Amino acid sequence: MHLVWVIRRFYPLLLGGTEIRMKQVAEVLIPRGYKVTVLTRRLEANLAAHENVSGIEIHRFPPADLLFQLGVKKWVKDNHRSIDLIHTFRFDKLGMVGAWCQRQYRIPHVADIITNEFKNMLQNKKRKVEKIIKGAALIHCLNQHTVNLLKQVGAPDSKIWYRPNAVDTDLFYPADSVEPEEKVTFLFCGRFDNQKGVDFLIASWKRVPRDLRAKARLVLVGSGEREGEFRQLATGEPEIIFAGQVEREAMPDCYRQAQVYIQPSKFEGMSNAILEALASGLPVITTKVEGNADLVTPGYNGLLVAYGDIDGLANAVITLLQEPELRRQMGLNSRKLAETRYSMSALFDDYQRMYDLIREMNDSCGENMPERIHS
């Protein structure tokens, strides 16, 4: 079975959860007999226009949106007879490209949604949303909020596939001891941009009484365009530590050195970092947005606050700083949740099952998805 994925960035530019997830899926499906071709943008001049990485055929096109779309369409035109399924990532122009492939060449199309962009499209480009829904055999949603939005615009249940991200629970696991030797470490991992709420986090940290802050540290792992600004905001706060970018192989140890994970995102689809924190046995403080609310149940494995509620976030920090037994129990619950609901093996099997069923239905009637894809 030949799968073609259309995605704006891919290896070695694994900057987000989608890219990481799909590279992992490809590396499992290829030994099972699937051919995976990735059509992406050539975002750096030193990247080859075509290469094979771990069995994944990667074709890179000019980065400008129009040139990228034209390059993808031409490649599909030249190769459509060998393609069994097109999977697009982002419910915008790429989703339209996928719908075009299904209409033009009757290639089954799976569309992935990024929640925040989808909400913007519903406000400004509702007709395009309707075209993508019509031109998709299945629509993949990472969180329940997106499922609800799709239903509101009339997407049939048979086209909606709710499947959250997953985490490697063998790679990410709790430390032997959850109690800190000195200070309680609150960890953040992510990009320093407008999405992840680092400025909100620093402002909230400053609201924690100084005598309590002296018993804790806030470790910020990552980098990005606003790093200089964030460092300036943290001036005079020695317990705020900028750890820089950490190699992927070292990330499990970062989580194991922390006692609480904190990520006050403005929006999320399904955060890989939060999933890794759950698998690492950490209580999570995060915001009541989209996928975060799927992963964190207040009082069970973490605390939720409204985005921008500085005092609310500060109070959540104070609560978990002062209550070690609550931290411990929430951490145990986080690990249990990761093992039972978000394991990698289940993710890989679900992708294989989904792709196989779409191909089977296309071969037999080419129209409706079977009920068993939702069983």
Helices and strands as residue ranges (DSSP letters): E 2-6, H 17-29, G 30-32, E 35-41, E 50-53, E 56-61, H 65-79, G 80-82, E 85-89, H 93-105, E 109-112, H 115-124, H 126-134, E 138-141, H 144-152, G 157-159, E 160-162, E 184-189, H 198-207, H 210-213, E 216-221, H 227-233, E 240-244, G 248-250, H 251-256, E 260-263, H 272-279, E 284-287, H 292-295, E 302-305, H 310-322, H 324-341, H 344-364, G 371-374
